[in-house]
Amino acid sequence: MFIFKNALISITRNKGRNILIGIIIMVIAAASTITLAINNTASDLINSYQSAYDKELTITFNRENMTKDFDFSKREKLDDMKEKFNNISSYTASDVEKFAESDYVESYYYTYDVSLNGHNIEKATSEKMSEEGDSDIPSFPGGGGGMSRSFGDSSYDFTLNGYSSLEAMSEFIEGTYEMVEISDDAWEKAFDGNYAFINEELASYNNLKLGDTFKLEDEDGNTYKFTIIGIYKENESGNAGPMNLFSNSANTIITNAAALTAITKANSNVKGSINPTFIIYDYNDKDAIQAEFYKKGLDENYVVETNEETANAGLSSIKNVQAFATTFLIITLVIGGIVLFVINMINIRERKYEIGVLRTIGISKPKLTMQFVAELLIVGFVALMIGAGIGAVMSKDVSNSLLASEINSSKESSDKIKGNFGGPGGFNPMENGGPMGKISGKGKPTVQAYESIDAVVNISVLLELLGIGLTLILISSLAAMISIQRFTPLTILKERS
């Protein structure tokens, strides 16, 4: 109690010096609060980006392994290469299910693609329109039946893309495709039964609308009936090339994987191509997963790839901000610590006579040291609270300004995905508990503005600030500790006289 009382008396007696110390600590506290808030904001944004990307693993063809040691200049070797290529064993839906049973795999989805001909529906092509004598339609060579996927067979009229789930519909998530019309119960039917979404160009070409049916057929003449539950458009139709009247997806029909699997099972002559995506727990498991897939029958001309590089691509600028904030904090603390230490050295020299008198009347060195430390703690604590308050008020605006572009981008991406799936005025699968609610957005992070100060400057920041403040005070107190231990009362009083 004696120490605390003397410390308060000394603080009030030396107002100017203690106000100066308090201002320095207050500025350091405010700067540290803002810096810590920026650091936490950057961490939240990094976590948001990382959670927006599922850890995806896909199976790709290993061209490098296939073509190594092969001399393309020798024409006689081309047949050997073709035979080698044809002998690569493909994997089926049942193989994918077997791969997905791995302990490294959290979940999976896939696309299943089949090529069929039209039965009572015609392929969208500019050639037929020209033959009918429509002078308004130019005759472009090659037609417009381009496939949306590279493995489509151009000898067939249509490519059917079958999705196993909403997560697999990457073209809609990324905005390549967008619904223009959709039935109210589309997402209840989309993944079970012979239901289809067709391109608006194909619908217009065949005068089809929602609820209409059409038939496709395989080479053996078997027919398959589909009901239209949605009409979409392609937003990147320019990829079709300048000589095509129709977009690449004009003759691409979207349905579900179950419907196409049933077709290939009913007729083994109909071949399908499956493209799975596995959601894994850890990118570091990539090699172990590949080895396990090989053991389960995957041809060694395939390799597995992850989206780790893509997931981390957007984080460099955020990490740079975080690194800058950390560097600024360190510099602030180093400079602040040095300034406080020097001020306390000067303070001790000015109070040498006071120290000599207190030591002469019997105050021990430990008690005297504790009094000086108590003075700094009292002044420092008050300055820390004021500085933290100033920093907290400023941190909200500073953090939100850093997030402004990300907040706008997040909202625009979310709205765009809703529109891509829902169509204008149609059922929105992202709302009202719809099935789209579980989709993270494929790299579109959900970023929210900070609505309150405590969301930016939380308990963690305050504890870090308190630790920083106490550390600075103790470091600056070293001047008092060293000087008091070194001074002798008789020497001090003699120098005074």
ABEGO torsion letter per residue (X at the ends): XAAAAAAAAAAAABAAAAAAAAAAAAAAAAAAAAAAAAAAAAAAAAAAAAAABBBBBBBBBBAAAAABGBBAABAAAAAAAAAAAAABBBBBAAAAAAAAABAABABBBBBBBBBBBBAABBBBBAAAAAAAGBAABBBBBGEAABBABAABBAABABBBBBBABAAABAAAAAGABBBABBBAAAAAAAABEBBBBBBAAAAAAAGBBBGBBBBBBBAAGBBBBBBBABBBBBAAAAAAEAABABBAAAABBBBBAAAAAAAAAABAABBBBBBBBBBBABAAAAAAAAAAAAAAGBBAABBBBBAAAAAAAAAAAAAAAAAAAAAAAAAAAAAAAAAAAAAAAAAAAAAAAAAAAAAAAGBBAAAAAAAAAAAAAAAAAAAAAAAAAAAAAAAAAAAAAAAAAAAAAAAAAAAAAAAAAAEBGBBBAABGGBAAAABAGGGBBBBBBBABAAAABBAAAAAAAAAAAAAAAAAAAAAAAAAAAABBAAAAAAAAX
